Amino acid sequence: MTGVQTCALPIYFKRVWQVRTAADLLNVRFFVCPTKSCAAGLAPAYQDAAWTAIENKEVYPRAWLVHDAIVEASQNSASESVVGRMNAPGFDPLKTAVLTEALEQAPERLQLGIAESAEIESYEPNHLTLRVRSSSRALLVLSENYSPGWQATVNGTDTPIHEVDVTIRGILVPAGESRVELRYLPRS
């Protein structure tokens, strides 16, 4: 590898836009377009002579729990396989995560009757803390771009961060209440 390649980490940000729910998945709340060329029939959240902002009412939360994970690896580009799986009829990213590598443990079935939540307690550029309540072992999915420089702990224990749904983060959490902390600590 050349020096440039070792510094440039693969982020599939362009590829994720091939997923039909990409804007929702990445938590894009508003689209901005020149007022004269915005699509007709959309109710603007803001508009002036030059710009119009349209609110995305289908946006996913910043964090959610899934109890189903699919490993999608093929002879084609792994990210192309993930995109294909995510665009399949009936696929729901709020229920299933798609990965290119297996998790250390599989998520467990959702236990009915037990309320689940994933709440962000603090959000800073290089530090994120969440309080999670899960009915069983689950994958916490964060609408945050995956990067190898991020490190996670769950209840104080180092925990791997997985690249899920083309380019976002996933962290296994146990059943019950958990405190999840992420810090950006690149090797540099």
PESUL-V672331 format. One record per helix or strand of 2 or more residues. SS is the DSSP state (H for helix, E for strand). FROM is the first residue (numbers start at 0). LEN is the number of residues. If there is no record, write none. Layout:
BEGIN
SS/FROM/LEN
SS/FROM/LEN
END
This chain:
BEGIN
H/2/5
H/12/4
H/21/4
E/29/5
H/34/3
E/43/4
E/50/5
E/62/4
E/67/4
H/77/9
E/95/4
E/116/8
E/126/8
E/137/8
E/149/5
E/156/3
E/161/3
E/167/6
E/175/9
END
